[in-house]
Amino acid sequence: MLGGYRIEGRRAAEIAASVERAVGSGELEPGQLLPPMRELAVELGVNPNTVAAAYRILRERGVIETAGRRGSRVRPKPATTGRESIRVDVPEGVRDAASGNPDPGLLPPLAKAFAAAAEHNDREPVMYGDAAVEPELVHRARAAFDADGVPDGPIGVASGSLDVIERVLAAHLKPGDTVAVEDPGWGSLLDLVPAVGLRTAPVGVDDEGPLPDDVRRALEAGARALIVTDRAQNPTGAVVSAARARAIRSVLKDHPDVLLIEDDHGHGIVDLPLHALAGVTRHWAFVRSAAKAYGPDLRLAVFTGDTVTVDRVRGRQRLGPGWISRIGQRALVRLWVDGAVDPKAVAAAYAERRDALIAALAERGIAAHGRSGLNVWVPVPDETGAVARLLHAGWAVAPGARFRMSAPPGIRITIATLAADEVGLLAEAVATAVGPAPARGYV
């Protein structure tokens, strides 16, 4: 059953550690069936309750999953295997269209904003016990949320969208609960959910966002949470339309106890309107990161939600990092006040690059997606072959496997720095890579 590997230990923690070590080293492979608890207890000479406790630890850590009488198996994609390892190293001389980074030329200079924030701190140092959130940031963030139709709620600040999402999930869910996630979707999120001991239920996506029927099926099957990207969905560029928002809200009305998390991934770089879903379920959170518009290294996201959710997240923050630097918060406020980023101009720049590539691909018979954001998603019949052929042609793109679970194969192309004179070259390379491999004769 376990090949040549022998599980060891006398205590639950030791048994769990033995299994996890084997998963990490590859001695136990994804999908491998573990011994029944009573059988392993006899083999180790311990109480069955000890093995049950070990298996519970492993489930909570996202290493195994249990399906009733079918037993416990190593997770198909265990938490120890990150999607970041599914990537293409960009050799010298190869054009990087894989990273997902914004265009540095469209990011604002930060020196003056941080200098002003530091001078403010020199005059009024932030000390232990002071407010965790900059008052002016609360005022301006709340006004922006109000303008976009996001329901009223307290404001919090965290270190990026994933930080918010992880804390909100921990505030409401327990290990083993299921989270409905977009497929294809953000690779880091698809890693995060199992890493914190939760299960994923894939929800299909088209250009208008998550498919309502898929959302309904996931929630009816018992998913306790739903995570939706409102704009600039990674990797497809989807934007939740008004009609799609109404349809999903209609589904959520039948499941008021589901936790809803919305990530406005395109805030500051998308000029298409926001159609928020929040306000239907009892517990919800809505997050906006500064990463794409102001720079990934700011590590700052603003969020709101229902009072219980935000209070739980803030309480847990107080026991850990305490707060996100008020200097960083003040710098972001200064960037807002100074109008350091023109969202319409940035959105137009990215749209011009996306639209040009999508049109060039269409001329060559290749369908692609990208309504907003930094990326274009191209369905392909042979993902591995397409990535390899493009790399050989001088273009590095991201393998779709990083972003999908049951969705069909694809590749993600980051257009953030794509120059006008590169569009045709890239489109031609993609068309060649996606087509059948040239026939070869042998003598």
C-alpha positions in Angstrom: 0.0 0.0 0.0 2.8 2.4 0.9 5.5 0.8 -1.2 8.7 0.7 0.8 7.9 3.5 3.2 7.2 2.6 6.8 5.2 5.1 8.9 6.8 5.6 12.3 6.0 7.1 15.7 4.3 6.5 19.0 2.5 9.8 19.5 0.1 11.6 17.1 2.5 14.4 16.4 5.3 11.9 15.6 3.1 9.8 13.3 1.9 12.9 11.5 5.4 14.2 11.1 6.5 10.8 9.6 3.8 11.0 7.0 4.5 14.6 6.1 8.2 14.0 5.8 7.5 11.2 3.3 5.1 13.4 1.3 7.7 16.2 1.2 10.5 13.9 0.0 8.3 12.2 -2.6 8.3 8.8 -0.9 4.6 9.1 -0.5 3.0 10.3 -3.7 -0.1 12.4 -4.3 -3.2 10.2 -4.3 -1.5 7.4 -2.4 -3.9 5.6 0.1 -2.9 5.5 3.7 -3.5 2.5 5.9 -6.8 2.3 7.8 -6.5 3.8 11.2 -7.0 0.6 13.1 -4.6 -1.3 10.9 -1.8 1.3 11.4 -2.5 1.4 15.2 -1.9 -2.4 15.4 1.3 -2.0 13.3 2.6 0.8 15.5 1.4 -0.7 18.8 -0.6 2.4 19.7 -4.2 3.2 20.5 -6.4 3.8 17.4 -7.3 7.2 18.9 -3.7 8.2 18.5 -3.7 7.4 14.8 -7.0 9.2 14.4 -5.4 12.3 16.0 -2.4 12.0 13.7 -4.7 11.8 10.6 -6.6 14.8 11.9 -3.4 16.8 12.2 -2.5 15.9 8.6 -5.9 16.9 7.3 -5.7 20.2 9.1 -2.3 20.9 7.6 -3.6 20.1 4.1 -1.4 17.0 3.6 -4.1 14.4 3.3 -7.8 14.2 2.6 -10.4 11.7 4.0 -13.4 10.4 2.0 -15.3 8.3 4.5 -15.1 4.6 3.9 -12.8 5.2 0.9 -10.1 6.0 3.4 -7.4 8.7 3.7 -5.1 9.7 0.8 -2.3 12.0 0.3 -3.8 15.1 -1.3 -3.6 15.1 -5.1 -1.8 18.5 -4.9 -0.5 18.6 -1.3 0.3 21.9 0.4 4.0 21.0 0.2 3.9 21.2 -3.6 3.5 24.9 -4.6 2.3 26.0 -8.0 5.2 28.5 -8.0 7.3 25.5 -9.0 5.3 25.2 -12.2 7.1 28.0 -14.0 9.4 28.8 -16.8 12.9 30.1 -16.1 13.6 32.9 -18.5 17.0 32.3 -20.1 19.1 35.3 -21.3 17.9 36.6 -24.6 14.4 35.3 -24.1 11.5 37.9 -23.8 9.7 37.6 -20.5 5.9 37.4 -21.0 5.3 35.2 -18.0 5.9 37.1 -14.8 2.6 38.8 -14.3 4.3 42.0 -13.1 3.0 45.5 -13.9 4.9 47.8 -16.2 7.5 49.6 -14.1 7.1 52.6 -16.5 3.4 52.9 -15.4 4.2 52.8 -11.6 4.5 56.1 -9.8 7.7 57.4 -8.1 7.5 56.7 -4.4 10.4 58.8 -2.9 8.4 62.0 -2.2 5.4 60.2 -0.8 7.6 58.1 1.6 9.7 61.2 2.5 6.5 63.1 3.4 5.2 60.1 5.4 8.5 59.8 7.3 8.6 63.5 8.1 5.0 63.1 9.5 6.2 60.2 11.6 9.1 62.3 12.9 6.6 64.9 14.1 4.0 62.4 15.4 5.6 59.0 16.0 3.2 56.0 16.0 3.5 54.2 19.2 2.2 50.9 20.7 -1.5 51.3 21.4 -2.1 53.9 18.7 -4.8 53.3 16.0 -3.8 50.5 13.6 -5.2 52.3 10.6 -4.4 55.8 9.4 -7.5 58.0 9.9 -7.1 59.7 6.5 -6.8 56.4 4.8 -10.0 55.2 6.4 -11.8 58.3 5.2 -10.6 58.1 1.6 -10.9 54.3 1.3 -14.5 54.4 2.6 -15.4 57.2 0.2 -14.0 55.1 -2.7 -15.9 52.0 -1.5 -19.1 54.0 -1.2 -18.6 55.4 -4.8 -18.3 51.9 -6.1 -21.3 50.5 -4.3 -19.5 48.4 -1.7 -21.6 48.0 1.4 -20.8 50.0 4.5 -18.3 48.4 6.9 -15.2 49.1 9.0 -11.9 49.5 7.3 -8.8 47.4 7.8 -5.3 47.3 6.3 -3.2 44.2 5.7 -0.1 43.1 3.8 -1.6 42.3 0.4 -4.7 40.6 -0.8 -3.6 37.1 0.0 -3.0 38.2 3.6 -6.5 39.4 3.9 -8.0 36.3 2.2 -6.1 34.0 4.5 -7.1 35.9 7.6 -10.8 36.1 6.6 -10.9 32.3 5.8 -9.3 31.6 9.2 -11.8 33.8 10.9 -14.8 31.7 9.8 -13.8 28.3 8.5 -12.4 25.2 10.1 -10.0 22.6 8.6 -11.7 20.4 6.0 -14.3 23.0 4.9 -14.6 23.6 1.2 -14.0 26.9 -0.6 -15.4 27.6 -4.1 -12.6 29.2 -6.2 -12.3 30.3 -9.8 -10.9 27.8 -12.3 -8.7 29.0 -14.0 -7.8 31.3 -11.1 -4.9 32.9 -9.2 -2.2 30.2 -8.6 -1.2 31.6 -5.3 -4.7 31.4 -4.0 -5.1 27.9 -5.3 -2.1 27.0 -3.2 -3.2 29.0 -0.2 -6.5 27.3 0.3 -5.2 23.7 0.7 -2.2 25.0 2.6 -4.5 26.2 5.5 -6.3 22.8 5.5 -9.3 23.7 3.3 -10.6 22.0 0.2 -11.2 23.6 -3.1 -14.2 23.4 -5.3 -13.6 24.7 -8.9 -15.9 27.2 -10.4 -15.7 27.9 -14.1 -15.0 31.4 -15.5 -15.8 33.2 -18.7 -15.2 36.8 -19.7 -17.9 38.0 -17.4 -16.7 36.2 -14.3 -17.7 33.0 -12.4 -20.4 30.9 -14.0 -23.6 31.1 -11.9 -24.5 27.5 -12.4 -21.0 26.4 -11.2 -21.4 28.6 -8.2 -24.7 27.1 -7.4 -23.5 23.6 -7.7 -20.5 24.3 -5.4 -22.6 25.9 -2.8 -25.3 23.2 -2.9 -22.5 20.6 -2.5 -21.5 22.3 0.8 -18.9 24.9 0.0 -18.7 27.2 3.0 -17.0 30.1 1.2 -16.8 31.7 -2.3 -13.9 33.8 -3.6 -14.5 36.0 -6.6 -12.2 38.3 -8.5 -14.2 41.3 -9.6 -11.9 42.8 -12.2 -8.6 41.9 -14.0 -9.1 38.3 -13.0 -5.8 36.4 -13.1 -5.1 34.7 -15.5 -8.1 35.4 -17.8 -8.7 39.1 -17.4 -12.4 38.5 -16.7 -14.6 41.3 -15.3 -17.8 40.7 -13.4 -20.5 42.3 -15.5 -23.7 43.8 -14.2 -25.8 40.9 -15.4 -23.4 38.3 -14.0 -23.3 40.1 -10.7 -27.1 39.9 -10.5 -27.1 36.2 -11.3 -24.5 35.4 -8.7 -26.2 37.5 -6.1 -29.4 35.6 -6.8 -27.5 32.4 -6.1 -26.0 33.8 -2.9 -29.4 34.8 -1.6 -30.2 31.1 -1.2 -27.0 30.6 0.8 -26.9 33.5 3.3 -24.4 31.7 5.6 -21.7 31.4 2.9 -18.7 33.5 3.4 -18.1 35.8 0.4 -14.6 37.2 -0.4 -14.2 39.7 -3.2 -10.8 40.7 -4.6 -10.8 43.8 -6.8 -7.6 42.7 -8.4 -7.8 45.5 -11.1 -8.2 48.5 -8.8 -6.3 51.4 -10.1 -5.5 49.8 -13.5 -9.0 49.0 -14.9 -11.6 51.6 -16.0 -14.4 49.1 -16.4 -17.1 49.6 -13.6 -17.1 47.5 -10.5 -20.2 45.4 -9.8 -19.8 44.3 -6.2 -21.5 41.1 -4.9 -21.3 41.9 -1.2 -24.4 42.6 0.9 -26.3 39.3 0.3 -24.5 37.0 2.7 -24.1 37.6 6.5 -20.4 37.5 6.3 -18.3 39.0 3.6 -15.0 40.8 2.9 -13.9 43.1 0.0 -10.2 43.8 -0.6 -8.2 46.1 -2.8 -4.4 45.8 -3.1 -2.0 48.6 -4.0 0.3 46.2 -5.8 -0.7 46.5 -9.4 -1.2 50.3 -9.6 1.5 51.5 -7.1 4.0 48.7 -6.8 4.2 45.2 -5.5 6.7 46.1 -2.8 4.2 48.4 -1.0 2.7 45.2 0.4 -0.4 47.0 1.4 -4.1 46.2 0.9 -7.2 47.9 2.2 -10.3 45.9 3.0 -13.8 46.2 4.4 -16.4 43.7 5.4 -19.2 43.0 7.9 -18.4 44.1 11.4 -17.8 40.5 12.8 -15.4 39.6 10.0 -13.3 42.7 10.2 -13.2 42.6 14.0 -12.0 39.0 14.0 -9.3 39.8 11.4 -8.1 42.9 13.4 -8.1 41.0 16.6 -5.9 38.3 15.1 -3.6 41.0 13.6 -3.1 42.5 17.1 -1.8 39.2 18.3 0.6 38.8 15.5 2.1 41.7 13.4 0.1 44.2 15.4 -0.4 46.6 12.5 0.8 47.5 9.0 3.3 50.3 9.1 1.5 53.7 9.4 4.4 55.2 7.4 3.4 53.0 4.5 -0.3 53.8 5.0 0.5 57.6 5.0 2.6 57.2 1.8 -0.3 55.5 0.0 -2.6 58.3 1.1 -0.1 60.9 -0.2 -0.1 59.0 -3.5 -3.9 59.1 -3.6 -4.0 62.8 -2.7 -1.4 63.8 -5.3 -3.1 61.7 -8.0 0.2 59.9 -8.6 -1.7 57.3 -10.8 -4.2 58.1 -13.5 -6.3 54.9 -13.6 -7.8 55.8 -16.9 -4.5 56.4 -18.6 -3.0 53.2 -17.1 -6.0 51.2 -18.0 -5.9 52.5 -21.6 -2.2 51.6 -21.9 -2.7 48.1 -20.8 -5.9 47.8 -22.9 -4.1 48.9 -26.0 -1.5 46.2 -25.6 -4.1 43.5 -24.7 -6.4 44.4 -27.6 -3.6 44.5 -30.1 -2.4 41.0 -29.1 -5.9 39.5 -29.0 -6.6 41.0 -32.5 -3.4 39.8 -33.9 -4.1 36.3 -32.6 -7.6 36.4 -34.0 -6.2 37.2 -37.4 -4.2 34.0 -37.1 -7.2 31.9 -36.0 -6.3 31.9 -32.3 -9.0 32.7 -29.7 -7.8 34.5 -26.6 -9.3 36.2 -23.6 -8.4 39.4 -21.8 -11.1 42.0 -21.0 -8.9 43.8 -18.4 -5.6 43.7 -16.5 -2.1 42.6 -17.4 -2.6 39.2 -19.0 -4.1 37.4 -22.0 -5.3 33.8 -21.6 -4.9 31.5 -24.6 -6.6 28.1 -24.6 -4.3 25.5 -26.2 -4.6 21.8 -27.0 -1.1 21.0 -25.8 0.0 23.2 -23.0 3.5 21.7 -22.4 4.3 21.7 -26.1 3.1 25.3 -26.6 5.2 26.6 -23.7 8.3 24.7 -25.0 7.9 25.9 -28.6 7.4 29.5 -27.5 10.5 29.3 -25.3 12.4 28.0 -28.3 11.1 30.9 -30.4 12.3 33.4 -27.8 9.2 34.0 -25.7 8.6 32.8 -22.1 4.9 32.5 -21.1 3.3 31.0 -18.0 2.0 27.4 -18.1 -1.7 27.2 -17.5 -1.2 24.4 -15.0 -0.2 27.1 -12.5 -3.7 28.5 -12.6 -6.1 25.7 -13.2 -7.6 22.6 -11.6 -10.1 21.0 -13.9 -10.2 23.7 -16.6 -8.8 22.9 -20.0 -5.2 23.7 -20.8 -4.0 27.2 -21.6 -1.1 29.6 -21.4 -1.0 33.0 -19.7 0.8 35.9 -21.6 1.7 39.0 -19.6 1.3 42.0 -21.9 2.4 44.7 -19.4 5.5 45.7 -21.2 4.6 44.4 -24.7 5.8 47.0 -27.3 3.7 47.7 -30.4 6.4 46.3 -32.7 6.5 43.0 -30.8 2.8 42.2 -31.1 2.9 40.6 -34.5 6.0 38.7 -33.7 4.5 37.2 -30.5 1.2 36.4 -32.2 3.0 34.6 -35.0 5.0 32.7 -32.5 1.9 31.7 -30.6 0.1 30.6 -33.7 3.1 28.4 -34.7 3.4 27.0 -31.1 -0.3 26.2 -30.8 -0.5 24.5 -34.2 0.4 20.9 -34.8 4.1 20.0 -34.6 5.7 19.8 -38.1 5.7 16.4 -39.6 9.0 14.6 -39.7 10.2 11.9 -42.1 12.7 9.2 -41.2 14.8 7.0 -43.4 
